[in-house]
C-alpha cells in the first residue's frame, strides 16, 4: 500500500452522567491522507489551518513517524472538528494518524483504537469516533466497549463558544473525591442512556444528561453553562449537557423539533454572559472511522 485516507467523526464525551465512560459520535469529520511518495509534503485545510504546527511538530506527523520510521511520507489534513472545544478533536487526530500508520505498515488499522486511547489517557472519545453510535467503555486493558446505534430521529445541536478550553485545565478543576450521593446520582442517570435509546423512551434523556460529578466544578470555566443548558431544555431539547470537557454545550433533540430555536436560545444565553458562540445542527454518526485504501 502506497497511500491511505482516513475519515474520523467528532465525538461528544461524558454526555452528562457518563463521565469518562459514555460518548456519542457526531457527523462532523476530519480526514487524513498519507502517501508514501518520498516527498515529505504537508498541508492543512479547515479548522486549525492557521494554528496547528506543521511538519515534524504536528501531532499526526509525530505519530506517523512512530509507525513509519525512516520512511518519507506526505500528509494532507482536512479538519472540520473545532479545536479545544470538547468535540474530540485530539482523539480524532490520534485515531486517524495511528490508523494510517498501521495501514501503511501492513497492519490492521483497527488497532488504532487502543493506541489512540492510550495516548489520550481516557478512551471515551476515541471509542465513539472509532465505532460510531453511542459507546460505553467498561475496561481499559483490554478495551471493552459496548455500542448501540443512535436513532435517526434524534439530532444534536452543538453550541460552540469562541474560546478554547484545554482538557488538562478542565480536569484540574475536578476534585479527587466526590460525595457518595453524587456518585449514586450519576449512576442512576447513566443507566437511563441505553434505556432511552434502545426503547426509544426519549423522555429519559433529560435525566440521562444530568450530572453531579464534573459539570458543577467546571461552571467557572464556561460562563453561562447552567443558563445555556436551561434555555436549551426550555426551547424543546430532550436533554442538554457540557460536551466532553467543554466549552461546547450539546443538546439532544428530536429530529422534528425546532432545532434552530434551540440553537438560537443557547447562543443567546452565552451572549448574555459576554461569550460569542455559533451553533450547528448535526446528525449523530453511526459509521465511525473509515479507511479508504
Secondary structure, DSSP 8 states (H G I E B T S, - for coil): --EEEEEEEEEEESTTT-TTTEEEEEEEEEEEEEE-SS---EEEEETTTTTS--GGGSHHHHHHHHHSTT---EEEEEE-S-TTSSS-HHHHHHHHHHHHHHHHTTS-GGGHHHHHHHHHS--HHHHHHHH-SEEEEEEETTEEEEEE---TTEEEEEEEESS---HHHHHHTS-S---HHHHHHHHHHHHHHHHHHHTT-GGGHHHHT--SSSHHHHGGGSTTHHHHHHHHHHTT-SEEEE-TTSS-EEEEEETTS-HHHHHHHHHHHHHHTT--EEEEEEEB-SS--EEE-
